[in-house]
């Protein structure tokens, strides 16, 4: 049986709220084709009032 890795909680450095993992299209919109649609970003849970987000990378 595989052990599940514990997810690290991410918090917004500006307002302190929890950040949630979303697809990049959540921030840039569907019409932006220059981004990989599978790309994920951590977005502040207060978005768009708090306009903070950061790209997430896959662990290898």
VODREN-599647 format. One line per field, with one value per atom (N, C-alpha, C, O): residue number from 1; z, y, x; atom name; residue in one letter. Coordinates in nm, 2 decimals, always signed. Atoms other than C-alpha are relative to their C-alpha. Example, Ala and Ser with C-alpha at 12.3 -4.5 7.8 and 13.67 -1.06 7.14 Angstrom:
VODREN-599647
num: (1_1_1_1_2_2_2_2) .
c3: (+0.00_+0.78_+0.00_+0.07_+0.00_+0.71_+0.08_+0.09) .
c2: (-0.12_-0.45_+0.12_+0.12_-0.11_-0.11_+0.11_+0.22) .
c1: (+0.09_+1.23_+0.09_+0.19_-0.09_+1.37_-0.08_-0.03) .
atomo: (N_CA_C_O_N_CA_C_O) .
residuo: (A_A_A_A_S_S_S_S) .
***
This chain:
VODREN-599647
num: (1_1_1_1_2_2_2_2_3_3_3_3_4_4_4_4_5_5_5_5_6_6_6_6_7_7_7_7_8_8_8_8_9_9_9_9_10_10_10_10_11_11_11_11_12_12_12_12_13_13_13_13_14_14_14_14_15_15_15_15_16_16_16_16_17_17_17_17_18_18_18_18_19_19_19_19_20_20_20_20_21_21_21_21_22_22_22_22_23_23_23_23_24_24_24_24_25_25_25_25_26_26_26_26_27_27_27_27_28_28_28_28_29_29_29_29_30_30_30_30_31_31_31_31_32_32_32_32_33_33_33_33_34_34_34_34_35_35_35_35_36_36_36_36_37_37_37_37_38_38_38_38_39_39_39_39_40_40_40_40_41_41_41_41_42_42_42_42_43_43_43_43_44_44_44_44_45_45_45_45_46_46_46_46_47_47_47_47_48_48_48_48_49_49_49_49_50_50_50_50_51_51_51_51_52_52_52_52_53_53_53_53_54_54_54_54_55_55_55_55_56_56_56_56_57_57_57_57_58_58_58_58_59_59_59_59_60_60_60_60) .
c3: (+0.00_+0.00_+0.00_+0.08_+0.01_-0.10_+0.10_+0.13_-0.10_+0.16_-0.08_-0.18_+0.06_+0.06_+0.06_+0.18_-0.05_+0.08_+0.06_+0.01_-0.07_+0.32_-0.08_-0.10_+0.07_+0.13_+0.09_+0.20_-0.07_+0.24_-0.02_-0.13_+0.01_+0.32_-0.04_+0.00_+0.05_+0.13_+0.04_+0.03_-0.04_+0.26_-0.08_-0.12_+0.07_+0.09_+0.08_+0.20_-0.08_+0.19_+0.03_+0.11_-0.02_+0.16_+0.10_+0.18_-0.10_+0.35_+0.10_+0.19_-0.09_+0.52_-0.01_+0.06_+0.03_+0.38_-0.07_-0.12_+0.07_+0.25_-0.15_-0.20_+0.14_-0.11_-0.05_+0.01_+0.06_-0.33_-0.13_-0.21_+0.13_-0.63_-0.10_-0.09_+0.11_-0.95_-0.13_-0.14_+0.13_-1.32_-0.04_+0.01_+0.04_-1.49_-0.06_-0.05_+0.07_-1.68_+0.10_+0.06_-0.10_-1.35_+0.01_+0.05_-0.01_-1.35_-0.13_-0.14_+0.13_-1.72_-0.10_-0.20_+0.09_-1.88_-0.11_-0.13_+0.10_-2.15_-0.13_-0.20_+0.14_-2.45_-0.01_-0.11_+0.00_-2.35_-0.04_+0.04_+0.05_-2.56_+0.03_+0.00_-0.03_-2.46_+0.12_+0.14_-0.13_-2.13_-0.02_-0.10_+0.00_-2.09_+0.08_+0.20_-0.07_-2.00_+0.13_+0.21_-0.11_-1.75_+0.11_+0.22_-0.10_-1.56_+0.12_+0.10_-0.12_-1.20_+0.07_+0.05_-0.08_-0.98_+0.14_+0.15_-0.13_-0.61_+0.00_-0.02_+0.01_-0.59_+0.14_+0.21_-0.13_-0.27_+0.00_-0.10_-0.01_-0.15_-0.01_-0.02_+0.01_-0.15_-0.14_-0.17_+0.14_-0.53_-0.05_-0.03_+0.05_-0.70_+0.09_+0.05_-0.10_-0.40_+0.03_+0.03_-0.03_-0.31_-0.13_-0.15_+0.13_-0.65_+0.00_-0.07_-0.02_-0.54_-0.05_-0.02_+0.05_-0.72_-0.04_-0.06_+0.03_-0.79_-0.07_-0.04_+0.08_-1.04_+0.09_+0.17_-0.07_-0.91_-0.09_-0.21_+0.09_-1.05_+0.05_+0.17_-0.03_-1.06_+0.07_+0.02_-0.06_-0.83_-0.08_-0.13_+0.08_-1.01_+0.09_+0.05) .
c2: (-0.12_+0.00_+0.12_+0.14_-0.12_+0.34_+0.10_+0.11_-0.10_+0.61_+0.13_+0.16_-0.13_+0.94_+0.11_+0.11_-0.11_+1.24_+0.11_+0.14_-0.10_+1.50_+0.13_+0.18_-0.12_+1.82_+0.11_+0.13_-0.11_+2.13_+0.11_+0.13_-0.11_+2.42_+0.12_+0.15_-0.12_+2.74_+0.12_+0.11_-0.12_+3.08_+0.12_+0.13_-0.12_+3.42_+0.08_+0.11_-0.08_+3.63_+0.14_+0.22_-0.14_+3.95_+0.01_+0.10_-0.01_+3.88_-0.11_-0.10_+0.11_+3.55_-0.10_-0.20_+0.10_+3.36_-0.12_-0.11_+0.12_+3.01_+0.01_+0.07_+0.01_+2.96_-0.13_-0.23_+0.13_+2.70_-0.02_+0.07_+0.04_+2.51_+0.01_-0.06_-0.02_+2.61_-0.01_+0.00_+0.00_+2.57_+0.15_+0.24_-0.13_+2.87_+0.08_+0.20_-0.07_+2.95_+0.08_+0.17_-0.07_+3.06_+0.14_+0.23_-0.13_+3.36_+0.07_+0.19_-0.06_+3.43_-0.01_+0.06_+0.02_+3.32_-0.11_-0.16_+0.10_+3.07_+0.04_-0.05_-0.05_+3.28_+0.01_+0.04_-0.01_+3.27_-0.13_-0.22_+0.12_+3.00_-0.02_-0.13_+0.01_+3.07_-0.07_-0.11_+0.07_+2.90_-0.15_-0.18_+0.14_+2.52_-0.02_+0.02_+0.01_+2.44_-0.10_-0.09_+0.08_+2.18_+0.07_+0.01_-0.07_+2.44_+0.04_+0.07_-0.03_+2.50_+0.12_+0.14_-0.12_+2.81_-0.01_-0.06_-0.02_+2.87_+0.14_+0.24_-0.13_+3.15_+0.02_-0.07_-0.04_+3.34_-0.03_+0.00_+0.03_+3.23_+0.13_+0.12_-0.13_+3.60_+0.06_+0.17_-0.05_+3.63_+0.03_-0.05_-0.10_+3.87_+0.12_+0.21_-0.11_+4.11_+0.01_+0.12_+0.00_+4.00_-0.07_-0.19_+0.05_+3.96_-0.07_-0.04_+0.07_+3.72_-0.15_-0.22_+0.13_+3.40_-0.03_+0.06_+0.05_+3.19_-0.13_-0.21_+0.12_+2.92_-0.12_-0.11_+0.13_+2.56_-0.09_-0.10_+0.09_+2.31_-0.14_-0.17_+0.14_+1.93_-0.05_-0.02_+0.06_+1.74_-0.12_-0.19_+0.11_+1.49_-0.12_-0.22) .
c1: (+0.08_+0.00_+0.09_+0.18_-0.08_+0.14_-0.04_-0.16_+0.04_+0.16_-0.03_+0.04_+0.03_+0.00_+0.08_+0.10_-0.08_+0.22_-0.10_-0.20_+0.07_+0.09_+0.01_+0.13_-0.01_+0.00_+0.04_-0.01_-0.04_+0.17_-0.11_-0.16_+0.09_-0.06_+0.07_+0.18_-0.07_+0.02_-0.09_-0.21_+0.08_-0.08_+0.05_+0.17_-0.03_-0.09_+0.10_+0.07_-0.09_+0.21_-0.05_+0.01_+0.06_+0.00_-0.11_-0.11_+0.11_-0.32_-0.01_-0.08_+0.00_-0.25_-0.10_-0.10_+0.10_-0.54_+0.06_+0.17_-0.05_-0.50_-0.01_-0.10_+0.00_-0.41_-0.04_-0.02_+0.06_-0.58_+0.06_+0.09_-0.05_-0.45_-0.11_-0.21_+0.10_-0.63_+0.07_+0.20_-0.06_-0.57_+0.04_-0.02_-0.04_-0.39_-0.11_-0.11_+0.11_-0.70_-0.09_-0.17_+0.07_-0.86_+0.04_-0.04_-0.06_-0.63_+0.01_-0.03_-0.03_-0.55_-0.11_-0.11_+0.11_-0.87_+0.02_+0.13_-0.01_-0.95_+0.06_+0.12_-0.05_-0.84_+0.15_+0.20_-0.15_-0.47_+0.06_+0.07_-0.06_-0.31_+0.15_+0.20_-0.15_+0.05_+0.03_+0.15_-0.02_+0.00_-0.03_-0.13_+0.04_+0.00_-0.13_-0.13_+0.13_-0.36_+0.01_-0.08_-0.02_-0.23_+0.08_+0.09_-0.07_-0.03_-0.09_-0.21_+0.07_-0.14_+0.06_+0.18_-0.04_-0.12_-0.06_-0.18_+0.06_-0.17_-0.06_+0.01_+0.07_-0.43_-0.05_-0.10_+0.05_-0.52_-0.15_-0.22_+0.14_-0.86_-0.09_-0.21_+0.07_-0.96_+0.00_-0.04_-0.01_-0.89_-0.14_-0.23_-0.09_-0.97_+0.02_+0.10_-0.02_-0.99_+0.15_+0.21_-0.14_-0.64_+0.06_+0.04_-0.04_-0.47_+0.14_+0.23_-0.12_-0.20_-0.01_-0.10_-0.01_-0.10_+0.14_+0.22_-0.13_+0.21_-0.01_-0.09_+0.00_+0.29_+0.04_+0.13_-0.04_+0.32_+0.07_+0.03_-0.07_+0.56_-0.02_-0.05_+0.02_+0.53_+0.13_+0.24_-0.12_+0.76_+0.04_-0.05_-0.04_+0.97_+0.04_+0.09) .
atomo: (N_CA_C_O_N_CA_C_O_N_CA_C_O_N_CA_C_O_N_CA_C_O_N_CA_C_O_N_CA_C_O_N_CA_C_O_N_CA_C_O_N_CA_C_O_N_CA_C_O_N_CA_C_O_N_CA_C_O_N_CA_C_O_N_CA_C_O_N_CA_C_O_N_CA_C_O_N_CA_C_O_N_CA_C_O_N_CA_C_O_N_CA_C_O_N_CA_C_O_N_CA_C_O_N_CA_C_O_N_CA_C_O_N_CA_C_O_N_CA_C_O_N_CA_C_O_N_CA_C_O_N_CA_C_O_N_CA_C_O_N_CA_C_O_N_CA_C_O_N_CA_C_O_N_CA_C_O_N_CA_C_O_N_CA_C_O_N_CA_C_O_N_CA_C_O_N_CA_C_O_N_CA_C_O_N_CA_C_O_N_CA_C_O_N_CA_C_O_N_CA_C_O_N_CA_C_O_N_CA_C_O_N_CA_C_O_N_CA_C_O_N_CA_C_O_N_CA_C_O_N_CA_C_O_N_CA_C_O_N_CA_C_O_N_CA_C_O_N_CA_C_O_N_CA_C_O_N_CA_C_O_N_CA_C_O_N_CA_C_O) .
residuo: (X_X_X_X_X_X_X_X_X_X_X_X_X_X_X_X_X_X_X_X_X_X_X_X_X_X_X_X_X_X_X_X_X_X_X_X_X_X_X_X_X_X_X_X_X_X_X_X_X_X_X_X_X_X_X_X_X_X_X_X_X_X_X_X_X_X_X_X_X_X_X_X_X_X_X_X_X_X_X_X_X_X_X_X_X_X_X_X_X_X_X_X_X_X_X_X_X_X_X_X_X_X_X_X_X_X_X_X_X_X_X_X_X_X_X_X_X_X_X_X_X_X_X_X_X_X_X_X_X_X_X_X_X_X_X_X_X_X_X_X_X_X_X_X_X_X_X_X_X_X_X_X_X_X_X_X_X_X_X_X_X_X_X_X_X_X_X_X_X_X_X_X_X_X_X_X_X_X_X_X_X_X_X_X_X_X_X_X_X_X_X_X_X_X_X_X_X_X_X_X_X_X_X_X_X_X_X_X_X_X_X_X_X_X_X_X_X_X_X_X_X_X_X_X_X_X_X_X_X_X_X_X_X_X_X_X_X_X_X_X) .
***
